[in-house]
Amino acid sequence: MKRKVLESLLAAGGVLLMAAGLLLLRASPEAERAVRVAPYLMVGLGSGMFGHGMGGIISRRALKGAPDVQKALEIERTDERNVMIGNAAKGKAFDLMTYLYGALTFSFAMMDIGIAPVLLLVAAYLFVHGYAVYWRIRLEKEM
């Protein structure tokens, strides 16, 4: 029941957020620079919320009359082999992201685009790697 309510709230909140963003965009086309971005963020966030909520609602309704399919999907999702494959894929993606962020940061610094975007990329890079170190230490203590 909680999941059903959460998905409905996400879908409704997404529609409201999109509508508010579109209204703000139409009402104030000549707003200041910082305020000009807000309607686009609201539309993007609202679209994501709506899509996530409606996806859950639709999948729940599609599986409502088929408990055997629902059970097969649950087994497939929690299967150890699939979980291991997913984790290995995440590890490969993290390795790629490490080099990609580093190269992108270096190229932005060489293009002299300004200090703010470079520092934002460096902060994101360090945050991701700090998060990885945190989880590595936490998981090593558990195992």
Disulfide bonds with the S-S distance in Angstrom:
none
